[in-house]
Amino acid sequence: MGVIEDYGSTLLLLAIIFGFFMAWGVGANDVANAMGTSVGSKAITIKQAVIIAMVFEFAGAYLAGGEVTSTIRKGIIDPGLLATDPELLVYGMMASLLAAGTWLLVASAYGWPVSTTHTIVGAIVGFASVGISTDAVQWGKVGEIVSSWVVSPVIAGTFAFVISLSIRRFIFGAPDAFVAAKRYLPIYVFFVGYMISMVTLTKGLKHVGLHISFGESLVYSAGVALLIVGLGIIGLSRVKRVTKSDQLDLVNVEKIFAVMMLFTACAMAFAHGSNDVANAIGPLAAVNSIIESGGVVGAKSATPNWILLLGGGGIVTGLALYGYRVIQTIGTHITELTPSSGFAAELAAASTVVVASGASLPISTTHTLVGAVLGVGLARGISALNLRVIGTIFVSWLVTLPAGAGLSILFFYLFKGIFGTG
């Protein structure tokens, strides 16, 4: 354990820097996904998106981010095989953070909405299978994660398709769309509030010392959701009908959906923070645990609050400085989004991500949101989709895994050469 004793502080400092860099990449790429539909539908401005993300991404990361962090930190690699060589796990986690951050910087520069979950999982599997042993990878858990990348966009797309059709049926298909919108939208808002409240109460508040039973969470979540509905109704009351005509009614209804998208934007930001902060801080938490324990791999420890804060801060910084490129791709290039279709996409994606986060499954927010946007596009017909942009996105997804793995292997051997073993 000489390396840990001699270079522990240096390694932890490097891991903190790489962790912040990775969190910056998550903000520049993935948070832009979360905000893209709201900005693309012109419901909110980029400046408002950054403010919403600062509050709700941070809240999601801090309150509900620890569950998925444990999967990234301990679920992919078998720590027992590295008990005698803890420095190899430290090098690997550092390499994974630096590799993922580098790839996200490249992707964000080109406006590609790649998956940060793909990137970090590919990086960890890459260094572990090549730098250590294929036996070090828990392939069963990796299989679960990979399957979620396929399942999550399908589920989100299906949700979005159904929600979009229900909006067209019950609101735009009603004799008076403006009145119907004010009648039915609080139901959708209740669903948003309930989903976010449940995952926060059942999973997140453990990190701040509050333990609430599942039954209590059901009741409290309903109360919180009703409070959010009350706020929604107040917001809806401020949208006034200018004059009654079919064309102006459509404009008025879209204005109502624009108000409601403030709620789904908050929900999506919270859901994203709760799931994807783990991509940045999971490896950092593993390095911190090993160094704090003097080289004991797999030591029992909770994710420290300062690591959750670091992840939340990095995410917000990345969005503010570089997120506009991916926001344009998600919000305007896949399909034309209106506030009503953007609302359906965000509600579907947020619900899918929150449920997965509650189940400790690191799904891809990118895949989920793109799936949801495709779902609302398909509700209008295949001609509403920009197939060329969709093809580019799929290619960037395929490249992400080998890119993350290759860079991680390179950096792993670099750190191993600099600091040595034993």
CORTA-V496592 format. One record per residue. N is the residue number from 1. RES is the residue in one small letter. PHI is phi as a letter, one per 40 degrees, with the letter a starting at -180 (* if undefined). Layout:
((N | RES | PHI) (N | RES | PHI))
This chain:
((1 | m | *) (2 | g | c) (3 | v | c) (4 | i | c) (5 | e | c) (6 | d | c) (7 | y | b) (8 | g | d) (9 | s | c) (10 | t | c) (11 | l | c) (12 | l | c) (13 | l | c) (14 | l | c) (15 | a | c) (16 | i | c) (17 | i | c) (18 | f | c) (19 | g | c) (20 | f | c) (21 | f | c) (22 | m | c) (23 | a | c) (24 | w | d) (25 | g | c) (26 | v | c) (27 | g | c) (28 | a | c) (29 | n | b) (30 | d | c) (31 | v | c) (32 | a | c) (33 | n | c) (34 | a | c) (35 | m | c) (36 | g | d) (37 | t | c) (38 | s | c) (39 | v | c) (40 | g | c) (41 | s | c) (42 | k | g) (43 | a | c) (44 | i | b) (45 | t | c) (46 | i | c) (47 | k | c) (48 | q | c) (49 | a | c) (50 | v | c) (51 | i | c) (52 | i | c) (53 | a | c) (54 | m | d) (55 | v | c) (56 | f | c) (57 | e | c) (58 | f | c) (59 | a | c) (60 | g | c) (61 | a | c) (62 | y | c) (63 | l | c) (64 | a | b) (65 | g | c) (66 | g | c) (67 | e | c) (68 | v | c) (69 | t | d) (70 | s | c) (71 | t | c) (72 | i | c) (73 | r | c) (74 | k | b) (75 | g | c) (76 | i | c) (77 | i | b) (78 | d | c) (79 | p | c) (80 | g | c) (81 | l | c) (82 | l | b) (83 | a | c) (84 | t | c) (85 | d | b) (86 | p | c) (87 | e | c) (88 | l | c) (89 | l | c) (90 | v | c) (91 | y | d) (92 | g | c) (93 | m | c) (94 | m | c) (95 | a | c) (96 | s | c) (97 | l | c) (98 | l | c) (99 | a | c) (100 | a | c) (101 | g | c) (102 | t | c) (103 | w | c) (104 | l | c) (105 | l | c) (106 | v | c) (107 | a | c) (108 | s | c) (109 | a | c) (110 | y | c) (111 | g | g) (112 | w | c) (113 | p | c) (114 | v | c) (115 | s | c) (116 | t | c) (117 | t | c) (118 | h | d) (119 | t | c) (120 | i | c) (121 | v | c) (122 | g | c) (123 | a | c) (124 | i | c) (125 | v | c) (126 | g | c) (127 | f | c) (128 | a | c) (129 | s | c) (130 | v | c) (131 | g | c) (132 | i | b) (133 | s | a) (134 | t | c) (135 | d | c) (136 | a | c) (137 | v | c) (138 | q | c) (139 | w | c) (140 | g | c) (141 | k | c) (142 | v | c) (143 | g | c) (144 | e | c) (145 | i | c) (146 | v | c) (147 | s | c) (148 | s | c) (149 | w | c) (150 | v | c) (151 | v | c) (152 | s | c) (153 | p | c) (154 | v | c) (155 | i | c) (156 | a | c) (157 | g | c) (158 | t | c) (159 | f | d) (160 | a | c) (161 | f | c) (162 | v | c) (163 | i | c) (164 | s | c) (165 | l | c) (166 | s | c) (167 | i | c) (168 | r | c) (169 | r | c) (170 | f | c) (171 | i | b) (172 | f | c) (173 | g | c) (174 | a | c) (175 | p | d) (176 | d | b) (177 | a | c) (178 | f | c) (179 | v | c) (180 | a | c) (181 | a | c) (182 | k | c) (183 | r | c) (184 | y | c) (185 | l | c) (186 | p | d) (187 | i | c) (188 | y | c) (189 | v | c) (190 | f | d) (191 | f | c) (192 | v | c) (193 | g | c) (194 | y | c) (195 | m | c) (196 | i | c) (197 | s | c) (198 | m | c) (199 | v | c) (200 | t | c) (201 | l | c) (202 | t | c) (203 | k | b) (204 | g | c) (205 | l | c) (206 | k | d) (207 | h | c) (208 | v | b) (209 | g | g) (210 | l | b) (211 | h | b) (212 | i | b) (213 | s | c) (214 | f | c) (215 | g | c) (216 | e | c) (217 | s | c) (218 | l | d) (219 | v | c) (220 | y | c) (221 | s | c) (222 | a | c) (223 | g | c) (224 | v | c) (225 | a | c) (226 | l | c) (227 | l | c) (228 | i | c) (229 | v | c) (230 | g | d) (231 | l | c) (232 | g | c) (233 | i | c) (234 | i | c) (235 | g | c) (236 | l | c) (237 | s | c) (238 | r | c) (239 | v | c) (240 | k | b) (241 | r | c) (242 | v | c) (243 | t | a) (244 | k | c) (245 | s | a) (246 | d | d) (247 | q | c) (248 | l | c) (249 | d | c) (250 | l | c) (251 | v | c) (252 | n | c) (253 | v | c) (254 | e | c) (255 | k | c) (256 | i | c) (257 | f | c) (258 | a | c) (259 | v | c) (260 | m | c) (261 | m | c) (262 | l | c) (263 | f | c) (264 | t | c) (265 | a | c) (266 | c | c) (267 | a | c) (268 | m | c) (269 | a | c) (270 | f | c) (271 | a | c) (272 | h | c) (273 | g | c) (274 | s | c) (275 | n | c) (276 | d | c) (277 | v | c) (278 | a | c) (279 | n | c) (280 | a | c) (281 | i | b) (282 | g | d) (283 | p | c) (284 | l | c) (285 | a | c) (286 | a | c) (287 | v | c) (288 | n | c) (289 | s | c) (290 | i | c) (291 | i | c) (292 | e | c) (293 | s | c) (294 | g | g) (295 | g | h) (296 | v | c) (297 | v | c) (298 | g | g) (299 | a | c) (300 | k | c) (301 | s | a) (302 | a | c) (303 | t | c) (304 | p | c) (305 | n | c) (306 | w | c) (307 | i | c) (308 | l | c) (309 | l | c) (310 | l | c) (311 | g | c) (312 | g | c) (313 | g | c) (314 | g | c) (315 | i | c) (316 | v | c) (317 | t | c) (318 | g | c) (319 | l | c) (320 | a | c) (321 | l | c) (322 | y | a) (323 | g | c) (324 | y | c) (325 | r | c) (326 | v | c) (327 | i | d) (328 | q | c) (329 | t | c) (330 | i | c) (331 | g | c) (332 | t | b) (333 | h | c) (334 | i | c) (335 | t | a) (336 | e | c) (337 | l | b) (338 | t | b) (339 | p | d) (340 | s | c) (341 | s | c) (342 | g | c) (343 | f | c) (344 | a | c) (345 | a | c) (346 | e | c) (347 | l | c) (348 | a | c) (349 | a | c) (350 | a | c) (351 | s | c) (352 | t | c) (353 | v | c) (354 | v | c) (355 | v | c) (356 | a | c) (357 | s | c) (358 | g | c) (359 | a | c) (360 | s | g) (361 | l | b) (362 | p | c) (363 | i | c) (364 | s | c) (365 | t | c) (366 | t | d) (367 | h | d) (368 | t | c) (369 | l | c) (370 | v | c) (371 | g | d) (372 | a | c) (373 | v | c) (374 | l | c) (375 | g | c) (376 | v | c) (377 | g | c) (378 | l | c) (379 | a | c) (380 | r | c) (381 | g | h) (382 | i | c) (383 | s | c) (384 | a | c) (385 | l | c) (386 | n | c) (387 | l | c) (388 | r | c) (389 | v | c) (390 | i | c) (391 | g | c) (392 | t | c) (393 | i | c) (394 | f | c) (395 | v | c) (396 | s | c) (397 | w | c) (398 | l | c) (399 | v | c) (400 | t | d) (401 | l | c) (402 | p | c) (403 | a | c) (404 | g | c) (405 | a | c) (406 | g | c) (407 | l | c) (408 | s | c) (409 | i | c) (410 | l | c) (411 | f | c) (412 | f | d) (413 | y | c) (414 | l | c) (415 | f | c) (416 | k | c) (417 | g | c) (418 | i | c) (419 | f | c) (420 | g | g) (421 | t | b) (422 | g | g))
